[in-house]
Amino acid sequence: MYSIRLMALAAMGVCLAPAQLMRVMVAEVKPDHVLEFRDLQKKATAAYQKAGTSYRAVYAPAGLGEQNVWYGFTPLAGFAEFDAPTVEKAMGEAYKDFLAQARNCVTNVHYEVVERRPELTIDEGPRPGGLYSMAQLQVRPGHETAFEEKYKAATAALKKIGVKTLLVSRVRYGNEIGLYRIGLALPNYAELDKGQTLTRAMGAEAYAKWRASVAEHLTSVKYQIVKLDDELSYKK
């Protein structure tokens, strides 16, 4: 779909286990073309299903943060998939028209390959509602290991207070190396009225110290609320 930009990995010798990889669509949608974009994504989802892809999760902006950026996640068995793109292969001749219409709906779209970080992730139950607070953290080059070691404390604290879903991934190709996305499932918007979840998990003093320590490894932090678009998503 659209165009694919693969950037050089900082450590080219790193072997990425296929089970840990996902392909991510990041699309900046024109405000007056959202409905058309969604219609086209229905066709893309159908193509992924036809091709036998095990799941697709599409997240729409949901009121807080950037309101034109959509995300689509699919599993990636290996980089050989880029030799025969799934959607193009499944659509056949119709792909050309699909591509032309899609280009009219967006101001920018790119693909990334991201790696799941299971040691930082909590995935222990259903995800009712599909609402997420998504943090995008840019880690300084060479600080990834130190950052992940410190973030394990956050994962442990959240798990201790009963958080069931914390999804953590790290960009490997297609964007800034060291960009992490962290999705914390929310039961509803009212959950935000309770304050920072990590403050409640760690305690105010411990959280302040932890945050200051982690900040040494970051260049930027950005938050967005997103919601799973059930009509565009599926899981076998």
ZINOR-V590313 format. One record per residue. N is the residue number from 1. RES is the residue in three letters. OMEGA is omega in whole degrees, 0 to 359 (* if undefined). Layout:
n=[N:N]
res=[RES:RES]
omega=[OMEGA:OMEGA]
//
This chain:
n=[1:2:3:4:5:6:7:8:9:10:11:12:13:14:15:16:17:18:19:20:21:22:23:24:25:26:27:28:29:30:31:32:33:34:35:36:37:38:39:40:41:42:43:44:45:46:47:48:49:50:51:52:53:54:55:56:57:58:59:60:61:62:63:64:65:66:67:68:69:70:71:72:73:74:75:76:77:78:79:80:81:82:83:84:85:86:87:88:89:90:91:92:93:94:95:96:97:98:99:100:101:102:103:104:105:106:107:108:109:110:111:112:113:114:115:116:117:118:119:120:121:122:123:124:125:126:127:128:129:130:131:132:133:134:135:136:137:138:139:140:141:142:143:144:145:146:147:148:149:150:151:152:153:154:155:156:157:158:159:160:161:162:163:164:165:166:167:168:169:170:171:172:173:174:175:176:177:178:179:180:181:182:183:184:185:186:187:188:189:190:191:192:193:194:195:196:197:198:199:200:201:202:203:204:205:206:207:208:209:210:211:212:213:214:215:216:217:218:219:220:221:222:223:224:225:226:227:228:229:230:231:232:233:234:235:236]
res=[MET:TYR:SER:ILE:ARG:LEU:MET:ALA:LEU:ALA:ALA:MET:GLY:VAL:CYS:LEU:ALA:PRO:ALA:GLN:LEU:MET:ARG:VAL:MET:VAL:ALA:GLU:VAL:LYS:PRO:ASP:HIS:VAL:LEU:GLU:PHE:ARG:ASP:LEU:GLN:LYS:LYS:ALA:THR:ALA:ALA:TYR:GLN:LYS:ALA:GLY:THR:SER:TYR:ARG:ALA:VAL:TYR:ALA:PRO:ALA:GLY:LEU:GLY:GLU:GLN:ASN:VAL:TRP:TYR:GLY:PHE:THR:PRO:LEU:ALA:GLY:PHE:ALA:GLU:PHE:ASP:ALA:PRO:THR:VAL:GLU:LYS:ALA:MET:GLY:GLU:ALA:TYR:LYS:ASP:PHE:LEU:ALA:GLN:ALA:ARG:ASN:CYS:VAL:THR:ASN:VAL:HIS:TYR:GLU:VAL:VAL:GLU:ARG:ARG:PRO:GLU:LEU:THR:ILE:ASP:GLU:GLY:PRO:ARG:PRO:GLY:GLY:LEU:TYR:SER:MET:ALA:GLN:LEU:GLN:VAL:ARG:PRO:GLY:HIS:GLU:THR:ALA:PHE:GLU:GLU:LYS:TYR:LYS:ALA:ALA:THR:ALA:ALA:LEU:LYS:LYS:ILE:GLY:VAL:LYS:THR:LEU:LEU:VAL:SER:ARG:VAL:ARG:TYR:GLY:ASN:GLU:ILE:GLY:LEU:TYR:ARG:ILE:GLY:LEU:ALA:LEU:PRO:ASN:TYR:ALA:GLU:LEU:ASP:LYS:GLY:GLN:THR:LEU:THR:ARG:ALA:MET:GLY:ALA:GLU:ALA:TYR:ALA:LYS:TRP:ARG:ALA:SER:VAL:ALA:GLU:HIS:LEU:THR:SER:VAL:LYS:TYR:GLN:ILE:VAL:LYS:LEU:ASP:ASP:GLU:LEU:SER:TYR:LYS:LYS]
omega=[175:181:181:178:178:180:181:177:183:179:188:182:184:178:182:179:183:182:182:189:172:171:183:170:174:187:173:189:176:185:183:180:184:182:178:179:180:178:179:179:173:178:179:179:177:180:177:178:179:182:178:177:190:177:168:178:180:182:180:174:189:167:180:184:182:186:179:184:178:181:175:183:173:178:179:182:181:184:177:178:180:176:178:186:188:184:180:181:183:183:181:183:180:183:182:178:178:182:180:178:181:180:180:185:190:171:177:174:175:179:176:165:180:181:174:177:188:181:178:189:169:181:192:181:179:182:184:175:177:180:183:164:184:176:173:184:176:182:179:179:179:182:187:182:180:179:183:177:180:182:177:178:178:179:180:181:179:178:182:180:172:176:184:184:173:187:185:176:182:180:176:178:170:177:180:175:183:174:179:170:183:182:178:181:178:177:181:179:181:178:180:178:180:180:182:183:180:176:179:183:186:192:188:183:180:180:180:179:179:181:180:179:181:183:179:185:187:172:179:175:180:181:177:172:179:180:177:176:186:183:182:187:175:173:182:*]
//
